[in-house]
Amino acid sequence: MEAREKNEHPLSLKVMRLTRPSLFSSMVVTCEQGDVPGHLFTNDLKKDLTAVTGSETLAVGQFLLLPQSFGNLYLGETFSSYVCVQNNSSVTVKDVAVKSDLQTSSQKVSLSAIRAPQELQPRHTVDEVIHHEVTELGTHILVCEVSYTSTAGLAKSFRKFFKIQVLNPLNVKTNFYNAESDDVYLEAQVQNMTAGPICLEKVQLESSTAFTVRSLNQVNGRSVFGSVNVVQPQACRQFLYCLSPKPSLASATNIGKLDIVWRSNLGERGRLQTSQLQRMIPEYRDVRITVIELPNMVYIEEPFTFTCKLFNTSGRKMELTLNLHTTTPCNLVWADISGKLLGTLEAAASKELTLTAVPLATGLHNISGIQLKDSLNKKTYDYDELAQVFVVQKPVAQ
């Protein structure tokens, strides 16, 4: 972009954004010679700079197209621009200085302040390359101010404004799942909102000090998306992480933040960090049951055992009795004594419990029908769909 006032100032200001070219695909439009346009379309294709001589009617591929304007910026990219002031007059100009600022809706960032030598001769220039990592969405105004001393000894200046629109490159959605084991599973959906394909170079969860994080996006040490994770416009990628709370920090709400690095189709780098992610702490009842050991697969009509852990989260002592009920449909029946006394469970204490059941049908079935009764506080707690077990037919021996 060029800003110059010939009648008032001997200097001209040029501001050019430094960016890589884009990919352009030529559009081939032809018709039969007997049609009304005749050779009009073919002659037009021969004049096209992107056409290959002798193959004008073939779309041979993509070409590099130089930037035609400032264009749009995406959040997380680095804005680079070349600022140049040239003396277009026939006289020497003194004390030339250029100041560049970037204004947003919330702040003003000083990018550079350059000063020419004592005198700027005719046809000479003073220039600089400025860089700024974009951290805000919305409209940005690049303000370039040029000041100098005229031949009459008067201090003069002029300013030019260049508007830049900063868009959101990614749409990030998160979902939290609280497991019974206190682990937290985070699902992150990353959608490409740019106009072209991007390569997700890194999507990493930086957990808070209350958690240790484990990525579930690799199989045998390799990414499930392959060595190059290319995401087309409007396409989405889903990432899964498991966070384990450190001892005594199971009630922490601050999860951490996602750090995402991507590159455009011509290698321009962008980086985006989300704000601190917060999860909702699940509300537990006075007695919490967690399954700590359960077979992955059991055989029909054969008893299997699993182990639970009881936690007293009420803050008071309990006297517990275990009752077992058969639910409808009757896919599992209990092979344990119902009405069994479990004894006293002090506040904040825990106790392990082993139960036995017999599956009556194949398939994936819920373990339900567990009831705990507190005789001291006259309260009853029912637990359904505590866990799931896969039941199969036992193979016949050959």
C-alpha positions as CSV (number, residue, x, y, z in Angstrom):
1,M,0.0,0.0,0.0
2,E,1.3,3.5,-0.8
3,A,0.3,6.7,0.9
4,R,1.6,10.0,-0.5
5,E,0.5,13.6,-0.7
6,K,2.4,15.1,-3.6
7,N,1.1,18.6,-3.0
8,E,2.0,18.8,0.6
9,H,4.9,16.5,1.4
10,P,8.1,15.6,-0.4
11,L,8.0,12.2,1.1
12,S,6.0,9.1,0.2
13,L,5.1,6.3,2.5
14,K,4.9,2.7,1.4
15,V,3.6,-0.1,3.6
16,M,3.7,-3.7,2.3
17,R,2.7,-6.8,4.2
18,L,5.2,-9.6,4.0
19,T,3.5,-12.9,3.5
20,R,3.9,-16.0,1.4
21,P,2.0,-16.3,-1.9
22,S,-1.2,-18.3,-2.0
23,L,-2.1,-21.1,-4.3
24,F,-4.3,-20.3,-7.3
25,S,-6.0,-22.8,-9.6
26,S,-6.9,-21.6,-13.1
27,M,-10.6,-22.0,-14.2
28,V,-10.9,-23.5,-17.6
29,V,-14.1,-22.5,-19.5
30,T,-14.5,-23.8,-23.1
31,C,-17.2,-24.5,-25.6
32,E,-17.6,-26.2,-29.0
33,Q,-16.5,-24.3,-32.1
34,G,-20.0,-24.4,-33.4
35,D,-21.4,-22.7,-30.3
36,V,-22.3,-19.0,-30.2
37,P,-19.0,-17.9,-28.4
38,G,-16.9,-19.7,-31.0
39,H,-13.2,-19.2,-30.3
40,L,-13.8,-16.4,-27.7
41,F,-13.2,-18.6,-24.7
42,T,-10.1,-20.3,-26.2
43,N,-8.5,-17.0,-27.2
44,D,-9.1,-15.7,-23.7
45,L,-7.4,-18.8,-22.2
46,K,-4.4,-18.3,-24.4
47,K,-3.9,-14.8,-22.9
48,D,-4.1,-16.2,-19.4
49,L,-0.7,-16.0,-17.6
50,T,-1.4,-19.3,-15.8
51,A,-2.2,-21.2,-19.0
52,V,0.4,-23.6,-20.4
53,T,1.1,-23.1,-24.1
54,G,-0.6,-25.8,-26.2
55,S,-2.6,-27.0,-23.2
56,E,-4.7,-24.0,-22.5
57,T,-7.9,-26.1,-22.1
58,L,-6.3,-28.3,-19.4
59,A,-6.3,-27.5,-15.7
60,V,-2.6,-28.6,-15.2
61,G,-2.4,-27.7,-11.4
62,Q,-2.0,-24.8,-9.0
63,F,0.1,-21.7,-9.4
64,L,1.6,-19.3,-6.9
65,L,-0.3,-16.0,-6.6
66,L,1.4,-13.0,-5.0
67,P,-0.7,-11.1,-2.3
68,Q,-2.9,-8.5,-3.8
69,S,-3.7,-6.6,-0.6
70,F,-3.2,-6.7,3.2
71,G,-5.8,-9.5,3.4
72,N,-7.0,-11.1,6.6
73,L,-4.9,-12.1,9.6
74,Y,-5.6,-15.1,11.8
75,L,-5.2,-15.0,15.6
76,G,-1.9,-16.5,16.6
77,E,-0.1,-15.6,13.4
78,T,2.8,-13.1,13.2
79,F,2.0,-9.9,11.3
80,S,5.1,-8.8,9.3
81,S,5.3,-5.6,7.2
82,Y,7.8,-3.6,5.3
83,V,7.6,0.2,6.0
84,C,9.5,2.4,3.6
85,V,9.7,6.2,3.3
86,Q,11.2,7.7,0.1
87,N,12.3,11.2,-0.7
88,N,10.6,11.8,-4.1
89,S,11.5,15.5,-4.2
90,S,14.6,17.2,-5.7
91,V,15.6,18.7,-2.3
92,T,17.2,17.3,0.8
93,V,14.9,16.6,3.7
94,K,16.1,16.6,7.3
95,D,15.2,14.8,10.5
96,V,13.1,12.1,8.9
97,A,11.5,9.8,11.5
98,V,8.9,7.0,11.1
99,K,6.8,5.7,13.9
100,S,4.6,2.6,13.6
101,D,1.8,1.7,16.1
102,L,-0.8,-1.0,16.0
103,Q,-4.1,-0.1,17.7
104,T,-6.7,-2.6,18.8
105,S,-9.9,-2.2,20.7
106,S,-8.1,-2.6,24.0
107,Q,-4.5,-1.4,23.6
108,K,-1.9,0.4,21.5
109,V,1.3,-1.5,20.7
110,S,4.4,0.4,19.5
111,L,6.0,-1.6,16.7
112,S,9.0,0.6,15.7
113,A,10.4,4.0,15.7
114,I,13.1,4.6,13.1
115,R,15.1,7.7,12.3
116,A,17.0,8.5,9.1
117,P,20.5,10.0,9.0
118,Q,20.9,13.7,9.5
119,E,19.7,14.3,5.9
120,L,17.7,12.3,3.5
121,Q,18.9,12.9,-0.1
122,P,16.6,12.9,-3.1
123,R,15.5,9.4,-4.2
124,H,16.9,7.9,-1.0
125,T,14.9,5.8,1.4
126,V,14.6,4.9,5.0
127,D,12.9,1.6,5.8
128,E,12.4,-1.2,8.3
129,V,10.6,-4.5,8.7
130,I,8.2,-4.8,11.7
131,H,6.8,-7.9,13.3
132,H,4.0,-8.5,15.8
133,E,2.3,-11.7,17.0
134,V,-1.4,-11.1,16.9
135,T,-3.1,-11.9,20.2
136,E,-6.5,-10.3,19.8
137,L,-9.5,-10.7,17.5
138,G,-11.3,-8.0,15.7
139,T,-10.2,-4.9,13.8
140,H,-6.6,-3.7,14.0
141,I,-5.4,-0.3,12.7
142,L,-1.8,0.1,11.7
143,V,-0.8,3.8,12.2
144,C,2.3,5.0,10.5
145,E,3.5,8.6,11.2
146,V,6.2,10.3,9.3
147,S,7.8,13.5,10.7
148,Y,10.5,15.6,9.1
149,T,11.9,19.1,8.9
150,S,11.2,21.0,5.7
151,T,13.7,23.2,3.8
152,A,12.2,26.2,5.5
153,G,13.0,24.8,8.9
154,L,9.4,23.9,9.8
155,A,8.5,20.6,11.6
156,K,6.0,18.7,9.6
157,S,4.4,15.3,9.8
158,F,1.6,13.2,8.3
159,R,0.0,9.9,9.3
160,K,-1.6,7.1,7.4
161,F,-3.9,4.3,8.6
162,F,-4.2,0.8,7.3
163,K,-7.0,-1.5,8.5
164,I,-6.4,-5.2,9.2
165,Q,-9.1,-7.7,10.2
166,V,-8.0,-10.5,12.6
167,L,-10.1,-13.6,12.4
168,N,-10.4,-16.8,14.5
169,P,-8.4,-19.6,12.8
170,L,-9.6,-22.4,15.0
171,N,-12.8,-23.3,16.8
172,V,-11.9,-25.3,19.9
173,K,-14.6,-27.1,21.9
174,T,-13.9,-29.1,25.1
175,N,-15.9,-31.7,26.9
176,F,-15.1,-33.2,30.3
177,Y,-15.9,-36.7,31.6
178,N,-15.4,-37.5,35.3
179,A,-14.6,-41.1,35.9
180,E,-15.4,-43.0,39.1
181,S,-11.6,-43.5,39.6
182,D,-11.2,-39.6,40.0
183,D,-9.6,-39.5,36.6
184,V,-10.8,-36.7,34.3
185,Y,-11.1,-37.3,30.5
186,L,-10.8,-34.3,28.3
187,E,-12.1,-34.4,24.7
188,A,-10.9,-31.4,22.6
189,Q,-12.5,-30.8,19.2
190,V,-10.3,-28.6,16.9
191,Q,-12.0,-27.2,13.8
192,N,-10.2,-25.4,10.9
193,M,-11.9,-22.1,10.3
194,T,-9.4,-20.7,7.8
195,A,-9.9,-20.6,4.1
196,G,-7.3,-23.2,3.3
197,P,-6.0,-26.5,4.6
198,I,-3.7,-26.4,7.7
199,C,-1.3,-28.9,9.3
200,L,-1.7,-29.3,13.0
201,E,1.9,-29.5,14.1
202,K,1.2,-29.8,17.9
203,V,-1.9,-30.1,20.0
204,Q,-0.7,-30.5,23.6
205,L,-2.5,-30.2,26.9
206,E,-0.4,-28.3,29.5
207,S,-2.0,-29.5,32.7
208,S,-2.1,-27.6,36.0
209,T,0.0,-28.7,39.0
210,A,-3.0,-30.6,40.4
211,F,-3.0,-33.2,37.6
212,T,-0.7,-35.4,35.6
213,V,-1.7,-35.7,32.0
214,R,-1.6,-38.7,29.6
215,S,-2.3,-38.3,25.9
216,L,-4.6,-41.0,24.3
217,N,-3.9,-39.9,20.7
218,Q,-1.2,-42.5,19.9
219,V,-1.2,-46.1,19.1
220,N,2.2,-47.9,19.6
221,G,3.9,-44.6,19.8
222,R,2.4,-43.2,16.6
223,S,-0.2,-40.5,16.2
224,V,-3.7,-41.9,15.2
225,F,-3.8,-39.1,12.6
226,G,-0.6,-40.2,10.8
227,S,2.7,-38.4,10.5
228,V,1.1,-35.3,8.8
229,N,-2.2,-34.2,10.3
230,V,-3.7,-32.1,7.5
231,V,-7.1,-30.6,8.3
232,Q,-9.2,-29.2,5.4
233,P,-11.4,-26.1,5.8
234,Q,-14.3,-26.6,8.2
235,A,-13.0,-30.1,9.0
236,C,-12.5,-31.2,12.6
237,R,-10.0,-33.3,14.7
238,Q,-10.8,-34.8,18.1
239,F,-8.1,-35.3,20.7
240,L,-8.5,-37.2,24.0
241,Y,-6.5,-36.8,27.2
242,C,-6.6,-38.5,30.6
243,L,-5.8,-36.4,33.7
244,S,-5.1,-38.0,37.0
245,P,-5.4,-35.8,40.1
246,K,-2.5,-35.8,42.6
247,P,-3.2,-37.1,46.1
248,S,-5.4,-34.8,48.2
249,L,-6.2,-32.7,45.0
250,A,-9.1,-34.7,43.6
251,S,-11.4,-31.7,44.0
252,A,-9.2,-29.4,41.9
253,T,-11.1,-27.5,39.1
254,N,-8.3,-25.9,37.2
255,I,-7.4,-28.4,34.4
256,G,-4.8,-26.5,32.4
257,K,-4.7,-25.1,28.8
258,L,-4.3,-26.3,25.3
259,D,-1.3,-25.3,23.3
260,I,-1.9,-25.6,19.5
261,V,0.6,-25.0,16.7
262,W,-0.3,-25.2,13.1
263,R,1.1,-24.3,9.7
264,S,-0.6,-23.2,6.5
265,N,-0.3,-24.9,3.2
266,L,2.8,-22.9,2.4
267,G,4.4,-23.2,5.9
268,E,3.3,-20.1,7.7
269,R,3.3,-20.8,11.4
270,G,0.6,-20.0,13.8
271,R,0.1,-20.6,17.5
272,L,-2.9,-20.5,19.8
273,Q,-3.3,-21.1,23.5
274,T,-6.7,-21.4,25.1
275,S,-7.6,-19.8,28.4
276,Q,-7.5,-21.9,31.5
277,L,-9.9,-24.8,31.3
278,Q,-12.2,-25.4,34.2
279,R,-14.2,-28.5,35.0
280,M,-17.3,-29.0,37.2
281,I,-16.6,-31.1,40.3
282,P,-19.1,-34.1,40.4
283,E,-21.4,-34.1,43.4
284,Y,-21.0,-37.4,45.3
285,R,-23.4,-38.8,47.8
286,D,-22.5,-39.5,51.4
287,V,-21.2,-42.9,50.3
288,R,-19.3,-43.3,47.1
289,I,-18.7,-46.6,45.4
290,T,-15.8,-47.1,42.9
291,V,-15.2,-50.3,41.0
292,I,-11.4,-51.0,41.3
293,E,-11.3,-54.5,39.7
294,L,-13.6,-56.1,37.2
295,P,-13.0,-58.7,34.5
296,N,-13.2,-57.4,30.9
297,M,-15.1,-60.5,29.7
298,V,-17.0,-63.2,31.5
299,Y,-18.8,-66.4,30.4
300,I,-22.6,-66.9,30.6
301,E,-23.9,-68.8,33.6
302,E,-20.4,-68.8,35.3
303,P,-19.9,-66.8,38.5
304,F,-17.5,-63.9,38.4
305,T,-16.3,-61.6,41.2
306,F,-15.4,-57.9,41.2
307,T,-14.1,-55.6,43.8
308,C,-15.5,-52.2,44.9
309,K,-14.3,-49.5,47.2
310,L,-16.6,-47.6,49.6
311,F,-15.7,-44.0,50.6
312,N,-17.4,-42.2,53.4
313,T,-17.7,-38.6,52.2
314,S,-20.4,-37.5,54.6
315,G,-18.1,-36.3,57.4
316,R,-19.8,-38.5,60.0
317,K,-19.6,-42.1,61.1
318,M,-21.8,-44.7,59.4
319,E,-23.1,-48.2,60.2
320,L,-23.7,-49.8,56.8
321,T,-25.8,-52.8,55.7
322,L,-25.5,-54.2,52.2
323,N,-28.6,-55.2,50.3
324,L,-28.6,-56.8,46.8
325,H,-31.6,-56.6,44.4
326,T,-32.2,-58.3,41.0
327,T,-33.2,-55.7,38.4
328,T,-35.4,-56.0,35.3
329,P,-34.5,-57.3,32.8
330,C,-32.8,-60.1,34.7
331,N,-29.4,-60.3,32.9
332,L,-27.4,-60.7,36.1
333,V,-28.3,-62.4,39.4
334,W,-26.3,-62.0,42.7
335,A,-24.5,-64.9,44.2
336,D,-23.9,-63.1,47.5
337,I,-25.7,-62.7,50.8
338,S,-28.1,-59.7,50.9
339,G,-28.6,-57.9,54.2
340,K,-24.9,-58.4,55.2
341,L,-23.6,-56.1,57.8
342,L,-20.5,-54.2,56.7
343,G,-19.7,-52.7,60.0
344,T,-18.7,-49.2,61.0
345,L,-17.2,-46.8,58.4
346,E,-15.6,-43.7,59.9
347,A,-15.7,-40.3,58.3
348,A,-13.3,-40.0,55.4
349,A,-12.5,-43.7,55.6
350,S,-12.8,-46.3,52.9
351,K,-13.4,-50.1,52.8
352,E,-13.1,-52.7,50.0
353,L,-16.0,-55.0,49.1
354,T,-15.9,-58.1,47.0
355,L,-19.1,-59.2,45.3
356,T,-20.1,-62.2,43.1
357,A,-22.7,-62.3,40.3
358,V,-23.8,-64.8,37.7
359,P,-24.7,-63.6,34.1
360,L,-27.8,-65.1,32.5
361,A,-27.6,-63.6,29.0
362,T,-24.9,-62.6,26.6
363,G,-24.1,-59.0,25.7
364,L,-23.0,-55.9,27.4
365,H,-24.8,-55.6,30.7
366,N,-24.9,-53.1,33.6
367,I,-24.1,-54.0,37.1
368,S,-27.1,-52.7,39.2
369,G,-29.1,-53.4,42.2
370,I,-26.7,-52.4,45.0
371,Q,-28.2,-50.8,48.1
372,L,-26.4,-49.5,51.2
373,K,-28.4,-48.6,54.3
374,D,-27.0,-46.5,57.1
375,S,-28.7,-47.5,60.4
376,L,-27.2,-44.7,62.4
377,N,-28.5,-41.9,60.2
378,K,-31.6,-43.8,58.8
379,K,-30.6,-43.2,55.2
380,T,-30.6,-45.5,52.2
381,Y,-28.4,-45.2,49.0
382,D,-29.1,-47.1,45.8
383,Y,-26.5,-47.7,43.0
384,D,-27.5,-48.6,39.5
385,E,-25.3,-48.9,36.4
386,L,-22.2,-49.0,38.5
387,A,-20.2,-50.6,35.8
388,Q,-20.6,-52.7,32.7
389,V,-19.5,-56.3,32.0
390,F,-19.3,-58.1,28.6
391,V,-20.8,-61.6,28.6
392,V,-20.0,-64.2,26.0
393,Q,-20.7,-67.9,25.3
394,K,-18.0,-70.2,26.6
395,P,-16.1,-71.8,23.7
396,V,-16.7,-75.5,23.3
397,A,-13.7,-77.7,23.8
398,Q,-12.6,-79.6,20.7
